[in-house]
Amino acid sequence: MKIRHLIVGMTVALCSVAALAQQPIVIKFSHVVAVDTPKGLAAEFFAKKANELTKGKVKVEVYPNSQLYKDKEELEALQLGAVQMLAPSLAKFGPLGVKEFEVFDLPYIFDDYNELHRVTQGAVGKQIMDKLEPKGIKGLAYWDNGFKSFSANTPIKTPADVKGKKLRIQSSKVLEEQIRSLGGLPQVMAFSEVYQALQTGVVDGTENPISNLYTQKMHEVQKHLTLTEHGYLGYAVIVNKKFWEGLPGDVRGQLEQAMGEATKYANSIAREQNDKDLEAVKKSGKTTVYSPTKEERMAFKKALVPVHQKMESRIGKEVIQSVYKETGFDPGKL
Ligand code: LMR
């Protein structure tokens, strides 16, 4: 009788060990934007590819819209291992102490996606990404979003129109200086709080790529949008380094492949997603969309490019110069 019990017990134990061995590895991927955005769609794409390529050994759970964590908390959660993967905007690494990332926040440092890709898909981008490692973070890829435009309840057509306005920014010293250079009052705030702050008048306006503006319905609480496209907003897809390095080699390789494919996908849809959302904003009739003339755009550029030099000691002259070298930008030639 006792022996029979022992055998039954051992069988049950073996079965649960086998069941445990078949449990998928779960990757919690948290982000702050809507699903229907370049980042949201790319995260879903990655989850599907990761499941396919690992044959179900990995399950990626995507939590959009600040459902799990807001901007600042998500980075802490990643470092603590409460989530394994994030794609914060590049502006959000400055507060972590990796100031080199703030080079991406410099106004007008990239004229278009081609110039941007020379950096994000080249050696300079990799050098910046590698700076995350001492923080226990491994950077896997850069994902595009797009170029930011100013919105407010009164028109912004000239740099002087920003004077005295309270504008929500991400937590970046470069963005703070950018708004101050125009005489505005920068207000750092988590992304999830922006809609309400605009609605209640806590801030007068903000800056964002159109995909973020539209999917958060900010255009419904902003009367004017000016297509200044004065700065870039994109992402670094990052993982908890310990978790990543602890994965079985074959699984990590498959996930790298899934990330490669998701990155191609992300960077192929970002522009069209922003264009599509701009059309939707125009069609909504809720906000007046203004395209600055060449001269008006140049006036913003002249007012904002001096921010590069002001931020040199913070970001590092070499980092800024290495970006200029890739893109051919020369601040002296405006
Ligand atoms: C913001 O806070 O405005 C953006 O970083 C949100 C995002 O992730 O695109």
Boltz pocket constraint, residues with backbone or C-beta under 6 A from the ligand:
constraints:
  - pocket:
      binder: B
      contacts: [[A, 32], [A, 33], [A, 71], [A, 87], [A, 88], [A, 89], [A, 145], [A, 170], [A, 189], [A, 190], [A, 191], [A, 207], [A, 208], [A, 212], [A, 233]]
      max_distance: 6.0
